[in-house]
Structures are given as structure tokens and as C-alpha cells.
Amino acid sequence: EKQQVKNFLHCSVTKRLKRCDRQLASVQFISKLAVRGLAVHHAGMLPILKETVEMLFRRGLIRILFATETFAMGVNMPARCVIFTTLEKFDGQKRRPLNSSQCLFYFISSFFSFSRS
């Protein structure tokens, strides 16, 4: 699997970025994590890195993913287990508790996307 990840990173990131961009800390960090089957995903990432993480996860090459809710919104990825570190969410102005329908949505979307894979 490590070699698969390395090959994928080479094709999807290394070949598409300029040499100076390949040296960015975020690119290096994601690459080192991905080879170990780990990744992060959040709205502040470079689009090419988010896309790469999503594709690696979809292929089953990412075993543990630390993500914000942006990963669940519209991506439909199969997850065997979802862990919430908090039951609060920033709504643009303040932190507020997740309501039951939001928790249920995350659970159901994870369950059904996993069932289809």
C-alpha cells in the first residue's frame, strides 16, 4: 500500500506542482502522513491536497482521517466509523450544539456510503 500511495502522490501532486510548491510544508506534511495511511482534511487546505486526500480515502489507502465537517458535505465517502471530538459546531458567528438531525445525518450518510462500497 505504501508504494501505491507514493505512486498516486507522484501522479496527482508531484507532477502537477512546480518544484517550489512541492516544498511547501503542507504538501510535505500530507505526503508523509498519507504514506502511513493517515490524512487530514479541512476547508483551509490547498484544493489539490483536499482532492488527493479524498481520492486516497475513496481507494481505501487512508485508514485514519482527521476531518472537519467539510469532508462529509457533498463528498459521500465510505467511513466505517465516525468519531465526533465535540458535539458543537461553529455556525459562522458562535459555537452551538449540533442538533439531533445533524448527528443523525452524519451517521446515516457514513453508514449508507459504506454499505454501497
Backbone as a chain_set.jsonl record, in Angstrom:
{"seq": "EKQQVKNFLHCSVTKRLKRCDRQLASVQFISKLAVRGLAVHHAGMLPILKETVEMLFRRGLIRILFATETFAMGVNMPARCVIFTTLEKFDGQKRRPLNSSQCLFYFISSFFSFSRS", "coords": {"N": [[0.811, -1.199, 0.0], [1.975, 1.233, 0.724], [3.623, 1.818, -1.447], [1.714, 2.129, -3.438], [0.451, 4.452, -2.55], [2.606, 6.246, -2.692], [3.07, 6.216, -5.476], [0.619, 7.236, -6.36], [0.639, 9.786, -5.152], [2.801, 10.868, -6.512], [1.803, 11.041, -9.14], [-0.558, 12.588, -8.806], [0.111, 14.845, -7.306], [2.966, 15.599, -7.185], [3.777, 15.69, -9.933], [2.078, 17.65, -10.843], [2.591, 20.01, -9.542], [4.68, 22.924, -9.239], [8.223, 22.945, -8.66], [8.945, 24.59, -6.429], [6.489, 24.75, -5.119], [6.109, 22.123, -4.358], [7.711, 21.966, -2.188], [6.376, 23.151, -0.131], [5.297, 23.303, 3.254], [2.795, 22.17, 3.893], [2.3, 20.412, 1.773], [4.422, 18.614, 2.033], [3.841, 17.613, 4.587], [1.268, 16.372, 4.303], [1.968, 14.427, 2.441], [3.82, 12.841, 3.894], [2.163, 11.888, 5.955], [0.191, 10.491, 4.477], [1.517, 8.302, 3.324], [1.73, 6.726, 5.499], [-0.833, 5.946, 5.873], [-2.501, 7.808, 6.981], [-4.363, 10.901, 7.229], [-5.354, 14.363, 6.909], [-8.154, 16.584, 6.59], [-9.568, 19.557, 5.695], [-11.254, 22.742, 5.346], [-9.383, 24.757, 4.899], [-7.284, 23.767, 3.431], [-5.045, 23.361, 0.597], [-6.615, 23.108, -2.553], [-5.717, 21.013, -4.304], [-4.548, 19.256, -2.507], [-6.7, 18.566, -0.852], [-8.318, 17.237, -2.71], [-6.616, 15.118, -3.372], [-6.409, 13.744, -0.903], [-9.099, 12.984, -0.626], [-9.365, 11.24, -2.815], [-7.469, 9.247, -2.209], [-8.596, 8.301, 0.156], [-11.044, 7.321, -0.782], [-10.118, 5.194, -2.282], [-9.355, 3.493, -0.327], [-6.864, 3.74, 0.799], [-6.256, 5.443, 2.806], [-6.404, 5.042, 6.123], [-7.005, 6.203, 8.572], [-8.603, 9.186, 9.097], [-8.523, 12.537, 9.895], [-10.858, 14.9, 10.105], [-12.795, 17.834, 9.305], [-16.242, 18.886, 9.243], [-16.474, 19.534, 6.599], [-15.596, 17.493, 5.033], [-17.661, 15.664, 5.038], [-19.692, 16.939, 3.725], [-21.277, 16.727, 0.819], [-19.424, 15.012, -0.348], [-19.608, 12.276, 0.07], [-18.275, 9.866, 1.21], [-17.127, 6.58, 1.997], [-17.176, 5.555, 5.281], [-16.139, 3.63, 7.957], [-16.31, 4.084, 10.638], [-17.253, 6.846, 12.594], [-16.113, 9.465, 14.521], [-16.936, 11.942, 16.764], [-15.283, 14.746, 17.921], [-16.29, 16.758, 19.319], [-19.532, 17.888, 20.218], [-20.347, 20.211, 19.21], [-20.693, 22.992, 16.974], [-19.38, 25.472, 14.808], [-21.259, 28.123, 13.768], [-20.813, 30.216, 12.077], [-20.997, 32.515, 13.505], [-21.005, 31.9, 16.229], [-20.17, 29.192, 18.528], [-22.24, 26.37, 18.647], [-24.443, 23.811, 19.914], [-24.636, 20.671, 18.155], [-27.571, 19.721, 16.459], [-29.987, 17.057, 16.812], [-30.732, 16.069, 14.29], [-28.558, 16.731, 12.664], [-26.491, 15.16, 13.747], [-27.594, 12.656, 13.234], [-27.72, 12.774, 10.442], [-24.961, 12.732, 9.738], [-24.286, 10.219, 10.736], [-26.023, 8.477, 9.28], [-25.331, 9.078, 6.587], [-22.673, 8.234, 6.577], [-22.999, 5.526, 7.177], [-24.594, 4.522, 5.021], [-23.055, 5.182, 2.761], [-20.857, 3.613, 3.226], [-22.011, 1.08, 3.109], [-22.609, 0.8, 0.42], [-20.163, 0.506, -0.791]], "CA": [[0.0, 0.0, 0.0], [2.834, 2.422, 0.754], [4.066, 2.107, -2.81], [0.548, 2.641, -4.156], [0.277, 5.845, -2.126], [3.712, 7.016, -3.274], [2.802, 6.359, -6.912], [-0.521, 8.135, -6.517], [1.102, 11.139, -4.82], [3.662, 11.323, -7.602], [0.966, 11.403, -10.293], [-1.577, 13.599, -8.538], [0.643, 16.054, -6.667], [4.326, 15.946, -7.592], [3.849, 16.047, -11.352], [1.21, 18.788, -11.135], [3.053, 21.214, -8.844], [6.03, 23.431, -9.504], [9.204, 22.491, -7.663], [8.853, 25.396, -5.203], [5.244, 24.392, -4.436], [6.289, 20.796, -3.761], [8.453, 22.14, -0.938], [5.513, 23.74, 0.893], [5.156, 22.45, 4.443], [1.535, 21.413, 3.845], [2.465, 19.329, 0.795], [5.315, 17.64, 2.664], [3.132, 17.027, 5.726], [0.242, 15.454, 3.791], [2.659, 13.3, 1.802], [4.368, 11.971, 4.94], [1.047, 11.219, 6.624], [-0.515, 9.589, 3.558], [2.3, 7.072, 3.171], [1.471, 5.942, 6.714], [-2.26, 5.636, 5.93], [-3.16, 8.86, 7.751], [-4.552, 12.155, 6.495], [-6.229, 15.401, 7.456], [-8.976, 17.207, 5.549], [-10.305, 20.709, 6.216], [-11.543, 23.764, 4.339], [-8.24, 25.622, 4.659], [-6.226, 23.083, 2.672], [-4.945, 23.601, -0.842], [-7.558, 22.236, -3.268], [-5.07, 19.806, -4.831], [-4.33, 18.338, -1.388], [-8.014, 18.032, -0.461], [-8.704, 16.276, -3.747], [-5.746, 13.947, -3.233], [-6.844, 13.026, 0.297], [-10.394, 12.368, -0.937], [-9.152, 10.122, -3.733], [-6.789, 8.182, -1.462], [-9.576, 7.745, 1.087], [-12.006, 6.562, -1.588], [-9.444, 3.956, -2.711], [-9.051, 2.673, 0.847], [-5.449, 3.863, 1.143], [-6.206, 6.226, 4.041], [-7.086, 4.249, 7.15], [-7.489, 7.115, 9.608], [-8.734, 10.535, 8.557], [-8.954, 13.574, 10.816], [-11.528, 15.823, 9.188], [-13.896, 18.676, 9.749], [-17.483, 18.509, 8.571], [-16.386, 19.776, 5.156], [-15.394, 16.203, 4.369], [-18.951, 14.98, 4.925], [-20.631, 17.71, 2.917], [-21.268, 16.568, -0.629], [-18.352, 14.166, -0.852], [-20.147, 10.919, 0.136], [-17.175, 8.918, 1.352], [-17.422, 5.45, 2.878], [-16.439, 5.539, 6.546], [-16.57, 2.528, 8.811], [-16.563, 4.613, 11.975], [-17.146, 8.302, 12.681], [-15.97, 9.901, 15.905], [-17.039, 13.382, 16.944], [-14.467, 15.214, 19.041], [-17.162, 17.664, 20.048], [-20.897, 17.921, 19.696], [-20.615, 21.612, 18.911], [-20.36, 23.411, 15.618], [-19.321, 26.914, 14.602], [-22.296, 28.44, 12.787], [-20.457, 31.457, 11.393], [-20.948, 33.576, 14.499], [-20.648, 31.339, 17.539], [-20.259, 27.734, 18.634], [-23.535, 25.93, 19.138], [-24.552, 22.346, 19.911], [-25.239, 20.015, 16.994], [-28.901, 19.207, 16.772], [-30.072, 15.61, 16.593], [-30.795, 15.741, 12.858], [-27.205, 16.813, 12.113], [-25.779, 13.95, 14.171], [-28.194, 11.547, 12.508], [-27.296, 12.9, 9.045], [-23.586, 12.261, 9.617], [-24.284, 8.778, 10.951], [-26.687, 7.795, 8.163], [-24.547, 9.216, 5.351], [-21.499, 7.366, 6.711], [-23.443, 4.136, 7.126], [-25.039, 4.126, 3.693], [-21.969, 5.245, 1.781], [-20.016, 2.438, 3.471], [-22.756, -0.103, 2.671], [-22.572, 0.727, -1.038], [-18.813, 0.252, -1.316]], "C": [[0.856, 1.265, 0.0], [3.269, 2.811, -0.653], [2.92, 2.645, -3.653], [0.332, 4.115, -3.831], [1.369, 6.71, -2.738], [3.489, 7.247, -4.764], [1.668, 7.343, -7.162], [-0.112, 9.575, -6.235], [1.966, 11.705, -5.937], [2.818, 11.812, -8.78], [0.026, 12.568, -10.002], [-1.038, 14.893, -7.943], [1.98, 16.464, -7.272], [4.401, 16.413, -9.036], [3.06, 17.311, -11.685], [1.674, 20.095, -10.495], [4.44, 21.63, -9.311], [6.944, 22.972, -8.373], [9.082, 23.279, -6.353], [7.582, 25.06, -4.416], [5.33, 23.02, -3.774], [6.992, 20.878, -2.413], [7.615, 22.774, 0.17], [5.321, 22.76, 2.044], [3.887, 21.604, 4.383], [1.622, 20.236, 2.883], [3.334, 18.23, 1.396], [4.606, 16.885, 3.791], [2.104, 15.995, 5.258], [0.899, 14.225, 3.167], [3.2, 12.317, 2.836], [3.268, 11.211, 5.672], [0.432, 10.144, 5.736], [0.213, 8.262, 3.384], [2.085, 6.151, 4.376], [-0.014, 5.586, 6.868], [-3.073, 6.63, 6.729], [-3.375, 10.083, 6.874], [-5.398, 13.117, 7.317], [-6.991, 16.009, 6.288], [-9.754, 18.345, 6.196], [-10.392, 21.777, 5.137], [-10.337, 24.631, 3.998], [-7.115, 25.004, 3.844], [-6.199, 23.54, 1.22], [-5.89, 22.64, -1.559], [-6.93, 20.944, -3.792], [-4.831, 18.784, -3.721], [-5.646, 17.745, -0.897], [-8.457, 16.95, -1.439], [-7.896, 14.983, -3.621], [-6.158, 13.105, -2.033], [-8.168, 12.305, 0.024], [-10.22, 11.137, -1.824], [-8.453, 8.95, -3.039], [-7.749, 7.499, -0.49], [-10.568, 6.853, 0.347], [-11.416, 5.214, -2.016], [-9.057, 3.048, -1.547], [-7.605, 2.741, 1.288], [-5.217, 4.762, 2.355], [-7.039, 5.467, 5.06], [-7.698, 5.122, 8.24], [-7.453, 8.525, 9.042], [-9.248, 11.459, 9.645], [-9.555, 14.676, 9.956], [-12.543, 16.692, 9.906], [-15.132, 18.243, 8.973], [-17.439, 18.769, 7.07], [-16.187, 18.476, 4.395], [-16.723, 15.496, 4.123], [-19.907, 15.682, 3.964], [-20.414, 17.495, 1.426], [-20.2, 15.664, -1.191], [-18.774, 12.699, -0.875], [-19.046, 9.859, 0.154], [-17.547, 7.79, 2.303], [-16.549, 5.479, 4.128], [-17.0, 4.425, 7.416], [-16.969, 3.04, 10.191], [-16.371, 6.124, 11.936], [-17.103, 8.672, 14.154], [-16.054, 11.42, 15.932], [-16.161, 13.777, 18.122], [-15.248, 16.2, 19.891], [-18.551, 17.581, 19.437], [-21.338, 19.358, 19.492], [-20.142, 21.928, 17.506], [-20.319, 24.932, 15.581], [-20.3, 27.255, 13.492], [-22.028, 29.725, 12.004], [-20.351, 32.636, 12.343], [-20.496, 33.061, 15.862], [-20.724, 29.819, 17.486], [-21.624, 27.391, 19.211], [-23.585, 24.409, 19.109], [-25.107, 21.837, 18.578], [-26.642, 19.588, 17.389], [-28.966, 17.733, 16.374], [-30.118, 15.248, 15.115], [-29.42, 15.827, 12.206], [-26.395, 15.581, 12.499], [-26.295, 12.75, 13.398], [-27.779, 11.575, 11.046], [-25.885, 12.353, 8.866], [-23.524, 10.743, 9.77], [-24.864, 8.046, 9.745], [-25.864, 7.896, 6.888], [-23.293, 8.353, 5.41], [-21.892, 5.905, 6.563], [-23.796, 3.72, 5.704], [-23.937, 4.219, 2.649], [-21.02, 4.071, 1.985], [-20.702, 1.182, 2.945], [-22.687, -0.291, 1.166], [-21.207, 0.368, -1.579], [-18.47, -1.209, -1.315]], "O": [[0.507, 2.253, -0.646], [3.281, 3.991, -1.006], [3.127, 3.521, -4.493], [0.066, 4.925, -4.719], [1.086, 7.793, -3.25], [3.696, 8.356, -5.258], [1.745, 8.179, -8.062], [-0.469, 10.483, -6.986], [1.87, 12.888, -6.266], [3.088, 12.871, -9.347], [-0.168, 13.438, -10.851], [-1.676, 15.938, -8.069], [2.106, 17.562, -7.814], [5.028, 17.432, -9.326], [3.334, 17.97, -12.688], [1.201, 21.17, -10.866], [5.257, 20.804, -9.719], [6.488, 22.655, -7.274], [9.113, 22.684, -5.276], [7.592, 25.083, -3.185], [4.695, 22.782, -2.747], [6.882, 19.967, -1.592], [8.092, 22.921, 1.295], [5.2, 21.552, 1.839], [3.903, 20.439, 4.781], [1.07, 19.171, 3.158], [3.013, 17.047, 1.277], [4.756, 15.671, 3.928], [2.076, 14.872, 5.763], [0.424, 13.104, 3.354], [3.058, 11.104, 2.678], [3.422, 10.027, 5.974], [0.183, 9.024, 6.184], [-0.423, 7.211, 3.307], [2.245, 4.935, 4.269], [-0.409, 4.996, 7.873], [-4.205, 6.341, 7.117], [-2.659, 10.285, 5.893], [-6.061, 12.733, 8.281], [-6.541, 15.958, 5.143], [-10.513, 18.124, 7.139], [-9.682, 21.717, 4.133], [-10.278, 25.189, 2.903], [-6.099, 25.654, 3.596], [-7.191, 24.036, 0.687], [-5.954, 21.465, -1.199], [-7.557, 19.887, -3.727], [-4.902, 17.579, -3.963], [-5.709, 16.562, -0.563], [-8.914, 15.881, -1.035], [-8.442, 13.887, -3.75], [-6.247, 11.881, -2.136], [-8.333, 11.145, 0.403], [-10.862, 10.11, -1.6], [-8.81, 7.793, -3.261], [-7.723, 6.279, -0.331], [-10.888, 5.756, 0.806], [-12.131, 4.216, -2.102], [-8.501, 1.969, -1.75], [-7.153, 1.9, 2.066], [-4.102, 4.832, 2.871], [-8.241, 5.275, 4.874], [-8.77, 4.82, 8.765], [-6.419, 8.997, 8.57], [-10.289, 11.198, 10.249], [-8.852, 15.312, 9.171], [-13.071, 16.337, 10.96], [-15.067, 17.336, 8.143], [-18.293, 18.267, 6.339], [-16.572, 18.375, 3.23], [-16.888, 14.809, 3.115], [-20.837, 15.059, 3.451], [-19.467, 18.027, 0.847], [-20.076, 15.555, -2.411], [-18.341, 11.951, -1.752], [-18.915, 9.063, -0.776], [-18.213, 8.025, 3.311], [-15.323, 5.432, 4.036], [-18.215, 4.309, 7.58], [-17.864, 2.488, 10.831], [-15.431, 6.62, 11.315], [-17.951, 8.244, 14.937], [-15.329, 12.102, 15.208], [-16.283, 13.205, 19.205], [-14.905, 16.446, 21.048], [-18.705, 17.239, 18.264], [-22.52, 19.688, 19.585], [-19.307, 21.228, 16.933], [-21.119, 25.601, 16.236], [-20.183, 26.73, 12.384], [-22.924, 30.254, 11.345], [-19.7, 33.635, 12.036], [-19.707, 33.704, 16.554], [-21.261, 29.235, 16.544], [-22.101, 28.039, 20.143], [-22.843, 23.782, 18.353], [-25.943, 22.491, 17.954], [-26.875, 19.147, 18.515], [-28.085, 17.234, 15.675], [-29.587, 14.208, 14.727], [-29.138, 15.067, 11.28], [-25.686, 15.019, 11.664], [-25.509, 11.915, 12.953], [-27.512, 10.525, 10.46], [-25.638, 11.586, 7.936], [-22.807, 10.064, 9.035], [-24.26, 7.098, 9.245], [-25.711, 6.904, 6.175], [-22.886, 7.794, 4.391], [-21.198, 5.135, 5.899], [-23.344, 2.677, 5.233], [-23.896, 3.399, 1.732], [-20.435, 3.579, 1.019], [-20.038, 0.307, 2.389], [-22.704, -1.423, 0.683], [-21.102, -0.042, -2.735], [-17.373, -1.586, -1.726]]}, "num_chains": 1, "name": "protein.A"}
